[in-house]
Amino acid sequence: MTAGTARGFSTSTATVRELAVAGAYEFTPRVHRDERGLFVSPLQEEAFVAAVGRPFTVAQTNHSRSARGVMRGVHFTTTPPGQAKYVHCARGRAMDVVVDIRVGSPTFGAWDTVEMDTESFRAVYLPEGVGHAFLSLEDDTVMSYLVSTPYRADLEQAIDPLDPALGLPWPKDMSFTLSRRDTQAVGLAEARAKGMLPRYEDCPAAAAAADR
């Protein structure tokens, strides 16, 4: 359960990397700098549509601020309806992790990581049914999310981010701070046994792949 080989391409607005999780992408936008500072658009429709094949629908925006060592995830939304996410770091620095927990996916169990900061302004798109986690690497790290569906507490799920079966590459020289929810979350195998995990066939990414 490791990251795999990824492919990339560029558009006039951003560089795109296809992640090891099917249907997930990293976007590195063009950053415009001058003596005043900088201007950047982390979400560029041209690059997004070129990668995903359709525009991103925004139902809600979320904002989190974390101290160094705060770990959030692995989180996902019951699918259907599921929730797609577009995430970037607006302040500080973070290690962002995408995990394929969709049963039946061609990349089930795979993960990939993206280093996020306010130099590159890399962003990540996670399709419905994919697990998401991040680790704050600096105090006052701010993560900004665009999400495709409104928040519903009854649909929110979590998997233990420290589950050895996932083998996520967290730094070994840091102490982590997790919420009670994440500390008590079950591992991947137990989540699958309990029927918590999304089925790939129920996710829009599966339909999109079939259309190609």
MOPE-V331904 format. One record per residue. RES is the residue in one small letter. OMEGA is omega as a letter, one per 40 degrees, with the letter a starting at -180 (none if undefined). NEAR is the number of other C-alpha atoms within 12 Angstrom. D_LAST is the distance of its C-alpha to the last C-alpha in Angstrom with 2 decimals. Layout:
BEGIN
res omega near d_last
RES OMEGA NEAR D_LAST
RES OMEGA NEAR D_LAST
END
This chain:
BEGIN
res omega near d_last
m a 22 26.12
t i 24 25.76
a a 26 23.61
g i 20 21.43
t a 16 20.43
a i 20 18.48
r a 18 16.96
g i 21 17.85
f a 20 17.92
s i 21 20.18
t i 21 20.32
s a 16 23.63
t a 24 24.05
a i 33 22.87
t a 31 21.80
v i 34 18.74
r i 34 18.57
e a 32 15.73
l a 34 17.83
a i 33 18.32
v a 42 17.08
a i 43 13.34
g i 39 12.30
a a 42 15.78
y i 42 16.92
e i 46 20.34
f i 42 21.36
t a 39 24.60
p i 32 25.82
r i 26 28.40
v a 22 31.86
h a 18 34.61
r i 12 38.05
d a 9 41.51
e i 7 45.08
r a 7 44.34
g a 11 41.61
l i 15 37.87
f a 17 35.14
v i 24 31.53
s a 24 28.55
p i 38 26.61
l i 36 23.75
q a 29 22.45
e a 23 19.96
e a 24 18.90
a a 33 17.98
f a 37 16.50
v i 21 14.11
a a 25 13.20
a a 32 12.33
v i 30 11.12
g i 19 9.84
r i 16 12.83
p i 19 16.58
f i 29 18.48
t a 22 20.81
v i 19 24.22
a a 17 26.51
q i 20 28.95
t a 21 30.06
n a 23 31.74
h i 20 34.18
s i 25 35.82
r a 28 38.65
s i 30 39.47
a i 25 42.26
r i 25 41.74
g i 28 40.72
v i 32 39.15
m i 38 36.13
r a 37 33.89
g e 39 31.34
v a 41 29.42
h i 40 28.50
f a 44 25.77
t i 39 25.64
t a 32 25.62
t e 32 22.22
p e 23 21.94
p a 24 22.51
g i 35 21.80
q i 39 22.03
a a 43 19.87
k i 42 22.10
y a 42 22.52
v i 44 25.58
h a 45 27.94
c a 40 31.56
a i 29 33.98
r i 27 37.07
g a 29 38.00
r a 33 35.74
a i 44 33.50
m a 37 31.44
d a 38 28.21
v i 45 26.43
v a 52 23.00
v i 51 22.97
d i 47 20.31
i a 46 22.24
r a 42 19.51
v a 30 20.65
g i 21 18.06
s i 29 15.82
p i 20 15.00
t a 28 17.20
f i 32 19.82
g i 33 23.09
a i 32 21.86
w i 38 23.13
d a 42 23.25
t i 36 25.90
v i 37 26.32
e a 29 29.78
m i 35 30.36
d a 28 33.36
t i 29 34.75
e a 26 34.67
s a 31 30.96
f i 36 29.77
r i 40 26.59
a a 47 24.42
v i 49 21.90
y i 49 19.08
l i 49 18.90
p i 47 16.42
e i 44 18.09
g a 46 19.73
v i 52 20.19
g a 46 23.82
h i 44 25.56
a i 39 28.94
f i 46 30.99
l i 43 34.41
s a 38 36.66
l i 33 38.25
e i 25 40.76
d i 18 42.91
d i 21 41.77
t a 30 38.10
v i 31 36.19
m a 41 32.56
s a 32 30.79
y i 32 27.91
l a 31 25.82
v a 29 24.56
s i 26 22.48
t i 28 25.05
p i 23 28.86
y i 24 30.73
r a 15 31.89
a a 12 34.15
d a 14 33.67
l a 22 29.95
e a 29 30.44
q a 35 30.24
a i 39 31.19
i a 38 31.17
d a 35 33.89
p i 40 32.78
l i 31 35.44
d i 26 34.31
p a 18 34.87
a i 23 32.00
l i 30 29.59
g a 22 31.46
l a 33 30.60
p i 27 32.30
w i 28 34.78
p a 18 37.73
k a 10 40.74
d a 9 43.33
m i 15 42.70
s a 16 43.87
f i 24 41.32
t a 23 41.91
l i 26 39.84
s i 20 40.23
r i 13 41.79
r a 20 38.53
d i 27 36.72
t a 21 39.73
q a 18 39.78
a a 27 36.05
v i 28 35.18
g a 28 33.36
l a 37 29.87
a i 21 31.25
e i 17 33.45
a i 25 30.76
r a 21 28.61
a a 13 31.70
k a 13 32.48
g a 17 29.07
m a 29 28.52
l i 42 25.13
p i 38 21.89
r a 29 19.70
y a 32 16.10
e i 22 15.23
d a 24 17.13
c i 34 15.30
p a 31 12.86
a i 36 10.88
a i 25 10.28
a a 17 9.03
a i 20 6.69
a a 17 5.41
a a 11 5.54
d a 9 3.80
r none 9 0.00
END
